[in-house]
Every structure is written in structure tokens, then in C-alpha cells.
Amino acid sequence: MEAQAQGLLETEPLQGRDGDAIGSADLSSMLSEEEKDELKAELVQLEEEITTLRQVLSAKERHLVEIKQKLGMNLMNELKQNFSRSWHDMQTTAAYKKTHETLSHAGQKATAAFSNVGTAISRKFGDMRNSPTFKSFEERVETTVTSLKTKVGGTNHSGGSFEEVLSSTAHASSQNASAGVRQTREEDLQC
């Protein structure tokens, strides 16, 4: 901040830097000696005040840094606070509120549309399951499973629904798998 303040406040006295410009204007010929002496005294006084103000500003900036350190405030905290303040300010603008409202409304419509699509798909699957083609496929699978059960040694010839056949097949598979694990354990124990 000190560099920024010094960028705004000139560091060189006026006479040292712009003396040539003042001299070239040749205003001194229009002034009396008394007026020249008064202006020179005022110039010296202004330069002293500027130097004093720079010193006061520098001391205040150091004091500011000390207070911030005591409060635990650092550059990162200040950035967070500035970001939060900016975010809050942005959220309170009319443009943000209108955009948020529009997007929220669009999101609600999209959710409703997806829900309708899901319902339509569920209905189509239900219709498909009740269709003659699916029934024919279900019957073929049942026939195939029944014939496989008969060939493998199953004694249940009751057919049943597609779900029952799949359930019994899964149950038989899990029993075969657990029997295989038991048999493997027995073989391990025998060795």
C-alpha cells in the first residue's frame, strides 16, 4: 500500500523536478521581491508538510499492519472476505436474481420432463412384457429351462412362471456352489 501511496504522492520536491518548467515561464519578472520571498517561504512550508504527511501515512500503514497481524488477518483472509462480499453483492443484483429464477424454473421443467420420460419408459416396458412376442419368448425360456432340468435330473415338471423358474435355477446354482465349497474344504482336510 505504501508503494501505491507513493505513486500518488510525488517523492521529489517541486523545485528539484519542475524548476526548469517554472523558470521558463518567466513569471518572476511580474512578481516583486516581497512576493517572491513569500512564495518561496510557502513552497518550503508545503514541502515540509508533504514530508510530514508522508511520514504520518507511513506510520499509520505500519500500525494498520500490526493491528491486522494481532487480529490474525492476513492477505488470504482479506481475499476470502473480499470474495464473500463480492459474491453477496452479485447475488443481490437484479440480473443475478432473474438468471437464478430462470435457471431454477428451467431445472424444474427438466426434472418434470425426465420424470415423464421415465414414466413413459416404464409404461412401455410393461406393455412390452404383456405383448405376445414377450410372452412367446417367456414360454420358450420356460420350456428350455424345464427340459434342461429334466435332462440334468430335476424331478419337478410343474413348469411354473418365468420368475419361479429363474428363482429355482438360481437356488439350485447356489446350492451347487456351496456344495462345491464344502467338498473342497473336505478335500483340504483330508490332505
Stockholm file with secondary structure:
# STOCKHOLM 1.0

chainA/1-191         MEAQAQGLLETEPLQGRDGDAIGSADLSSMLSEEEKDELKAELVQLEEEITTLRQVLSAKERHLVEIKQKLGMNLMNELKQNFSRSWHDMQTTAAYKKTHETLSHAGQKATAAFSNVGTAISRKFGDMRNSPTFKSFEERVETTVTSLKTKVGGTNHSGGSFEEVLSSTAHASSQNASAGVRQTREEDLQC
#=GR chainA/1-191 SS CHHHHHHHSCSSCHHHHHHHHHHHHTCGGGSCHHHHHHHHHHHHHHHHHHHHHHHHHHHHHHHHHHHHHHTTCCHHHHHHHHHHHHHHHHHTSHHHHHHHHHHHHHHHHHHHHHHHHHHHHHHHHHHHHTSHHHHHHHHHHHHHHHHHHHHHTCCCCCCCCHHHHHHHHHHHHHHHHHHHHHHHHHHHHHC
#=GC SS_cons         CHHHHHHHSCSSCHHHHHHHHHHHHTCGGGSCHHHHHHHHHHHHHHHHHHHHHHHHHHHHHHHHHHHHHHTTCCHHHHHHHHHHHHHHHHHTSHHHHHHHHHHHHHHHHHHHHHHHHHHHHHHHHHHHHTSHHHHHHHHHHHHHHHHHHHHHTCCCCCCCCHHHHHHHHHHHHHHHHHHHHHHHHHHHHHC
//
